Structures are given as structure tokens and as C-alpha cells.
């Protein structure tokens, strides 16, 4: 029989921690916020459907909500026995320790790591690489002008030839509200060297669009690092997951809305993948 | 009571909760509480982290632990806890517990490391299937996360293999000593099933 590592399907729970106890929200835009449910109940439902892991993202990313996130993870870890990752507003070792102590397995850091890259080393040294996920929110920067292309080349940007033209990918922080000038592919290589165990790669161009994952971005990062890469941003159907696994070496695919709206269960998605000979745990 | 060794290697919340779930009467036992270990019906060495770190923390009680185990108390080593059962590791310089002959080696360069995710088992048929895998099939998946793997000197100690760039020992067993490279406490229902098997072994 065939024996191989399966591709992971990871539902992402965007949590609004301003609500007592925390709520999972549909849609990251605050103006159109809708509640999808209680985090630990949804997590248990996804485990039952066959989710391989759960990511909890604190969309409020606020320091004063840390106790609420700890409570959410604790309640979840009492009944849900698959890996749990916590992201959003993790500033360093102490924030990480708090969620690990109540049952989280990994933390994902973005803003804190860009601001002070040693945070990656510190978390990896303290809790192990397997517990240290670096989230990269990347946006395409097209190089339409010859001068822009030349400048990007001089700066050593990782330039990708996409169907829409040449571009590089810029890291953003604070949930996409601020751009840093950092090259996402090079940053991925740097955090790998610093001890990150995994990269959660979100396309800011595709996030929320349901147009599918950014294949060129995902491929560029997968080919540049040897740690596992989770593709994220843009998933609107099982076909998008099939595409990202067939066309890139991503180890996992993350999605939120297709599961929250109950358009598909995790199991539905996995059955589609299996039909296309993509190894999944069923 | 089943003692979960609390030796500072990762958080024990999940293993404790999952053992509670399968009525394993878990108790977190620190390295200093040797009397608790002596009373236990079974011992679990869980953990994530580095080999030398783990071994340095276990060293002070290594002799007592070996003595307790020679009395037949079942032991389950999970992930790094399994690797510590061997003699040595490429990851560090410390001598392991040496309960199982063999060493721990790095996964090959040909695959993404760590081996992170859900993989299945391939049973070795040289002997009768170990009780730890009762009710488990080769189609069941378990959650792995590791960069090194155990290479027992005697293949007969391997109960099940997994494959990731190399065929490696996923489950080992000698007498009352068991080791699993994956995390049963993070492997959903099938993982709980393995923990339940261990509880049965302890209560026998």
C-alpha cells in the first residue's frame, strides 16, 4: 500500500475576543462582522469532520485580550485532540508561554518577528522549532516600468514572472494595514535560518476574494525553503485546494469562510482531494 | 494511576487531558517525586524539545527509573520521550536511557524537515501485533512532528514503521517498554485509542 505524508487541511477560526468568552467571526472586515459561533464548539465540529489542525487567529490582536485567548484555547484543548496554533498579537516568548501552558501546540508570529527578528530565534530556542510558525502576509508589487524592475533587481528582490507580469512580494504587518518593504520570499528564507518550523503564507491579494490561492507566491516560497509551507488566502472551493497541491509543494492549505458558511465540510473537501489522488487523512 | 513525567519538556496539558478522556487516571509527576513513580501503574514520558535538554532533566532519576521499570511497570515514551529510551542521538551528546538498543538519527536531506503532519503506519509482521496497536489499522493516521528518528539495532523491536524519505520506527516495544514517534494526544480518535490501549496494558 501507499505510505506517505498527507496534505493537511486547516480551518482557521478568526476570533473576536472583545465578546465575552470570544466568538469566531465570518469576514475579517469589522464593518460587516458576523458571528459564526463559539470557538471551542466550532473547533470540535471541525475535528469531527476530519480537520488536521486548527488555527486560532486573534483578529483583535490586543494585549488586554490575552486572558480571553488563553480561555478559548483551554476550553478547546480539553476536548479537541489535534494540533492547535494560535496567532495574532503574539509578541514574544511570554505571550507564547501563556497559550502553550493551556494546550496550544504552536504560535504564529508576524508583526513581532518583522519588528524584531530575534523573536523567531527566542521562541524556537525556548519551545522548539515545531512550535514556531512564522506568518507571512505578502502582497504582489508589480514591476511594470523598466526602471522599477532594474531597481528591484539591484535591491536583490526575489522577482517572479507571473501571468500578470513580473512582481516581487512585500510583507505586511498589523493584519495588512502596514507595509514594511521586506521581501516575503527572502524573509521566509531568513526565518527558516532563525529556527522557524513552518511558514503560514497568506496572499493579501487573494485573502477574502475566493479567487483561489496565489500559486506563484506559494511556489516561490516552497521552492526557497525546506520547512513546511501552509498556503492561505483566497480559498473559495475544493478546486482551489486541488490547484495549490497540484501546482505547488505546499504541505497544507488553510481556509476559513468555505468551512464557516458550511458550504463544504472538511470531509467534503478531502473527498475531492482524494479523487484527484492527493493524499489526505480520511 | 498513570504518572505523566513532568520534566520541563513542553506543556503537558494535552497529554493530561487525553489521558483523562480515556480514564487513565493521569497524575503529573515531577522528577523529584520518585515515590509517586514507584506507586504508578504506568509511566508516560511525553515531551517536545531537544535531546540533551530532556536527558539532562531525566538523568538524576535514570537509575531509579530503570529499577522501577525492571519491576514490569509499563512505560510509554512519546516523541522525544521515545527517543530518550535509546542509547544516543545525533542531535546531542548526552547518553540516553538505553532501555532499547539503538540510536536516534537525523531525517534525510531529501525531504522537508521537520516531518510535520499526519502519516500512517506500516506494521512489521515478524511478530504478533503488539497490544499497543490493538484495533489500529494501516489506514489510520497519526500526527508526527520530529526531525530525528529512532533506529533500533534489532529490527524485532520495531512494531510499526512509517515512511518519510526513509522507513523509520514509528512504534517500538520491548517487554513493558513502549515508544511512539507520533503524538497520540494530538492524533484525534485513533490517538486516543492508542492511549486507551496503554491504559489497558497498565491495568492488566
Interface residues (C-beta under 8 A of the other chain):
Chain A: X1 X3 X4 X5 X6 X7 X8 X47 X52 X74 X77 X78 X79 X81 X82 X83 X100 X101 X102 X103 X105 X127 X128 X129 X130 X131 X197 X198 X226 X227 X228 X249 X251 X252 X281
Chain B: X10 X11 X13 X14 X17 X18 X21 X48 X49 X50 X112 X113 X114 X115 X116 X117 X118 X119 X120 X122 X138 X141 X143 X144 X145 X146 X147 X162 X163 X164 X185 X186 X187 X188 X189 X191 X192
